[in-house]
Amino acid sequence: MQGTFEEGVVRVDGDARQRFYDARGYGRPLDGNRIELAPVEAAHLLFRDDLDAVVVPDGERVAAAADSLDFRTFLVATDAALLFVVYKDLRDRGFYLSPAREGWVDDPGGADFVVYPRGKGPADDAIAHRIRVAGERETLAAAALGGVTLAVVDEEGELTYFETGRPGPGGDVDTEAETPRYDPPAGMTASLLADRAVVWEPPASLHDRGFYGQRLKGRNADRGPLQLSLVEAAYLARRDALSLPEPRVVERGRAVEGGRFDRRLRAYAALRAAGSVPKSGFKFGADFRIYDAFTTVDEMDHSTRLLRVVAPDHTFLPRDLSLDVRLAGGVRKRMVFALTDVKEGIHWLSVDRLTP
């Protein structure tokens, strides 16, 4: 059986609908028993010897050097290697999938494929994953992720899947319902020292119940001055909890780290408002580590998420994204990014390793 390469698709006659679409979810049906296939689907059928060749009419030569193409020459002509690697892997795992082309699936949504739950196919109204394919050196706009599964093909053809989502600032739990609200006292005496602030005579509850700062006298101290990050200090100053005016703290923060300070402060405030507690993520190479449910410092669990604050137009290299996600997974945390515009708000993006 042969297909014909026309207008960017491969059309197949005969009993193609019964053999390929109805039985195995390839392509989309046309009139009668005809179907049309995306190039990657045709390549997979050529690879399996279910198609003998793809015929290229004179007006459709594109990159093809011959008028009848086998698997090797068709894959070269269509330059579909990355898509083929992902398509074959998911087929080998037992999934049916369709190219996410306009008119082929509802709401392609920036994906390359839609993957159906095992046992389902194109005729069923269910989607398990929306797959976007990328090579390891491709740049990825952070704003375009979320709601898609990223399939990264490295230079040797190995595959890594990342599930991307759009959580809220509280993550997957209702932290406002689980975390008792803590209101710090007003007007606590504080001073700015280089890249931090110190509260000289804080109530024990500021650290123990609000989880602000660290003891200046050391981890084992149960009282005494607290050192605050500039982000913590600016947030507390905004609530009139410190003797320091907020503009002065913000000015110091901008002097220390430039425009990133405003974005980090906005993300910090959103997390606190959602009932979560952000703390320094330096040990993990992140902006914050996040605690989502606790009553006191002595009773709190481990942090659940790592957060990196980025600009709304931030782009990832898959290699850097892989490093972040691998590190977060290695310490049993979830990797989250806050795409933060100081004036317009925050879009939250979560990224996890996935085994389909």
N, C-alpha and C positions, 0 to 999 in steps of 0.2 A: 504494500500500500504506500502511495506517495501523497505528499502534500504540495500545495502551490503557494509560493511566497508572494503575497500581493498586499500592497498598502500597509506594510508593517506587521502583517499577521500571516499565519500559515493556514490555508483553508484545505479541508480534507473532505472528500466525497465518500461514496459507497455506504457502508454501514457504520460510519465513524461515530455517529451519535450513540448508538447502542454500545459499541466497543469501548469508546473513550470517555464520553460525557456521562452517560447513564451508569455505566459499570464502575468507572474509576475517577470521575470528577474532573476530567481534563477539559479545558476550553469552555466555549459557550455555544449553544445550539443556534443554527441558522435555519433556513427553510428545509423541509424534508428531513433527510438524515445527515445533512452537512453540519460541520462545526468549523469554528475558527479557533486557532491556538495562538497564544502569545509566543514569541520566539523561544523563551525559556522552556515552555511546555513542549514545543516541538523538539527542542534539543534533548529533553529528557526522553521523549518517545524514540528519537533516533538512537540515543544511548542504549535504550533497552531493546533495540531492534524491532519495536512495534511499528515504526515507520521505516521504510526502506531508503527513502531519500526525500529531499525537498527540491522541487523544481522551481527554477527562477526564470520567469518570462523575460524577454529582451528588455522591456522597459523598467524592470525591477532589479537591475544588476547590483546596485549599491556597491558594497565592498566585495561582492562575490566575484571570483575569477572564472567560475564555471556555471553551467546552466542546470546542473544536478548536484546537490550537495549532500554529503554524508555527515555524520555527527561532527567529525573534526573540522571539516571545511565550513559547516554551518555555524559552529560555535565561534570560529575565527571571524566569519563574515558579519555576525551580529554582535560580536564583542560582549557576549553575555556570560562570561566566566563567573563573575561574582554572584550574579543572580542564580546561575546554575548550581553552584556549590550549596547555597542555602536551600534552593528548591529540592535538590536531591536529598539533602540531609533530612529535611522535614518529611519528605515522602518515605524515606527509609525508616523514620520513626513512627510511621503509620498514620500520618495526617494527610488529608486532602487539603489543597490550598488553591487559591485563584489569584492571578495577577490583579493588583488593585488599579484597574484602568477605568477611566470615565466610561460609563455605559455598561461596564462589566459587573461592577459591584456598587452597592449603595455607599456613598460617602467614603471615597478612597482615603481621605484624611492624611495625605502625605506619606502613606505607606507604599511599599512595593508589592506586598502580598497580604491577603487576608487568609488566615488559617482557621479551619473549622474544627470543632471538637472531634475527638476520635469517634468514628462511627457515623459522623455527619458529613455532608457535602454541600455543594453550591445550591442545591434545591432546598436546603434546610435554612431556617431563619435563626442561625446561631453562629457566632464568631468567637473563637478562643483567643486569637492573637492577631494584631495588626503588625506586620513585620516591615521594618525599614532596614535595608541592606546598606552597609558601608564598608569600605576598605580601611585598613588601619591608619592610613595617612590622610584620610578625608577629614575636613573640618566639619563639625556639627554645630549648628546653632542651638543653643540651649533652649531658646523660646519655641523651637519646632519639636522638641521632645515632650514626653508626657502623653500617656495614652497609646504609645506604640512600643513594640518590642524591638530593640535594636539588635541586629545580627551583624557582628563585625567579623569580616574575613581577613585574617592576617596574611602576610606575604607568602606563607607556605600553604595557605588554603585551610588552616585550622579555624574553627568557628567558636565564637563566644557570644552568648545571648545575654542581653541586659533588658530587664523589664523597667520601663519608666512610667511614673505616675504623677498625679497632681494632688498631693495631700494638702490638708490645711496646716496651719502653724502648730496645731496640737497633735499632728500625726494621725495615728489610727485609733486613738483613745480620746474619750471625753475628759480631758485633764481638768477642766473647770469643775466637773462634778466630783472628781476624785481627789483633788488637791485643795486643802483648806486655804482660804484666802488669808494673806498676811499683809497688814498695813503697817509700814514702818512709822516710828514716831517722827515728829517734825523737828527741824532745826538742830540736828545733831552736829556738833563741832567737827569740822574736817579741814584738812589742808591738802593742797596739791604738792606732790613731790615727783619731779621728773615725769615718768609715764604712768603715774598712778595717783590715787588719793588715799589718805589715811583718816579714818574716823577714830578719834582719840578715846572717847568714853562711850562706846556703843552699848545698848542693852544686849544681853545674851541672845535674845530672840532674833536680832537682826541676822545673825549667822545661823543659829540653830533652827529657826523656823522659816526665815526668809531665804536662807542660804545665799546671803550676800557676803562677798569678800573671803579672805583667809586671815587667820590670826597672825598678827605681826610677830608674836613671841613663839610661833611654831605650831605645827599640826596638833600637838598634844595639849596645848594650852586651852583652858576652858573659859578664859576671860581675857580682857585687855584689848588694846587697839586692833582695829581691822584694817587691812589694806584692800582697797577696791581697785578694779580695773577702771580705766577712764570711761568705758561704756557703762559699767555699773554706776559710777559716780554721776554721770550725766543723767541717767535714768532716775536715780534717787533725787538729784537736784531738781529735776523737772517736777517731781512730786513734793517739793519743798521739804524733803527729809533731811537735807544738809544745809549747813551754813553757807556753802558755796553757791553762787548763782549759776544757773545752767549755762548761760552764754560763755562764762569764763571757762567752765569745764569743756564745753564743746570746742572753744578756741584752742585749748591745749590739745584736745584730741586731734583736731585737724593739723596742728603743728607737728604732732608725732607721726601720724599716718596718712595725712592728706585726705582726699575725698572719700576714701574707703571708710573713714570713721563714721560719716553720716549714714552710709548704707548699713554698716554693722549696728549702729545705734537703732536704726529703724527696725531691723530684723530682731534685735534683742527685745525691743519694746513689744513687738507683735507676739513673740514667744511668751513673754511674761503675761501679756493680756490674755493669752489662751490658756494660762495656768501651768505652763511649762517653765523650767528653770534652765537657762543657758549658762554654762561656765566655760572657761577657757578651753579651747580644743588644741592648744599648742602641741601637747604630747602626741597627738594623733595627726598632726599636719592639717588641722582644720581651724575654722574660726571659733566654733563652739562645740562642746559636747552638751547633750540635752538630757535632762531628767524630766520624766513625764508624770510621775506619780510618787508622792512622798508626804509624810507628816512632819518629821524632824530629820535633821542631818544624820542622827544615829540610826534611824530606822529606814533610810532610803535605800532603794535598790541601785544597781549599776545604771549608768546613763544608757539610753536606748538608741540615740541617734547622734550622728556627726553632721555638722552643718558647715557648708562653705558659702559665704556671701559673695555674689558675683553681680556684675552689671547686667541689665536686661538684654544687651546685645552680645553677651559673652558667647564665645565659641569654644567647643571642646575638641581636642585631639583624642581619638579613641584610646590611645595608649595612656594618656593622663587620666581619663575617666576610669579606665581599668585599674589603675593604681589606687585611686580613691576608693573604689568599690571593694577591691581586694583587701585593702587595709581595714575598712569598716567591717567587712565580714569576718576578718581575722580576729577582731576584738568583739564580735557578736553585737555589732551595731548596724544601723541602717544609714546609708549615705543620702543626705538631703542637700539640695542647693536652694538658696533664696535669691531669685532674680529680682534685685531690689532697685527700684527707682525712688529716689528720695521724695519726689513730688507726687508720683502717680501710684505708688503702692508696690506690692510684692507678689510675685508668682512663685509658688513652691514646686519643686521638682524632686522626686525621689528616684533613685536608680539602684536596682538590685540585680545580682547575678541570677540567671534563670536557666533551668534545665527543662526544656519543653517536654 
